[in-house]
Amino acid sequence: MKHIILQKDNFMEKCVSGNLKKSDISRYTRKAGLAIAEGYGWKVRGIESVEK
C-alpha cells in the first residue's frame, strides 16, 4: 500500500509542476485499471493473471 501512495504522490507532483508526460498517465491508469479488475475478479485481455 505504501508503494501505491508513493506512486500517487509522484504522479501529483509531476502534474502540479507541469512535468507530466503521456507515458506517466498511461502507466498510472494501467496500474489502477489492473487493481480495479482484480478487485472485481474481471479478466483483462492480454493478462493471464493479475499480480498483487
C-alpha positions in Angstrom: 0.0 0.0 0.0 2.9 2.4 0.8 4.1 1.8 -2.8 0.8 2.9 -4.2 0.7 6.1 -2.1 4.3 6.9 -3.2 3.2 6.5 -6.9 0.2 8.7 -6.3 2.4 11.4 -4.7 4.9 11.3 -7.6 2.1 11.5 -10.1 0.5 14.5 -8.4 3.9 16.2 -8.1 4.6 15.8 -11.8 1.1 17.1 -12.5 1.4 20.2 -10.4 4.9 21.0 -11.6 3.9 20.7 -15.2 6.2 17.7 -15.9 3.5 15.1 -16.5 4.0 13.1 -19.7 1.6 10.9 -21.6 3.7 7.9 -20.5 3.1 8.8 -16.9 -0.6 9.0 -17.4 -0.7 5.6 -19.2 1.4 3.9 -16.6 -0.7 5.2 -13.7 -4.1 4.5 -15.3 -2.9 1.0 -16.4 -2.0 0.0 -12.9 -5.2 1.5 -11.5 -7.2 -0.5 -14.1 -5.5 -3.7 -13.2 -6.2 -3.1 -9.5 -9.9 -2.5 -10.2 -10.1 -5.6 -12.4 -8.5 -7.7 -9.6 -11.0 -6.3 -7.0 -14.0 -7.3 -9.2 -12.5 -10.5 -10.4 -12.5 -9.4 -14.0 -10.2 -10.9 -16.6 -8.0 -8.4 -18.5 -7.3 -9.1 -22.2 -3.7 -10.0 -22.7 -3.1 -10.5 -19.0 -3.2 -14.2 -17.7 -3.4 -13.2 -14.1 -3.4 -10.0 -12.1 -0.5 -9.9 -9.7 -0.7 -8.3 -6.3 
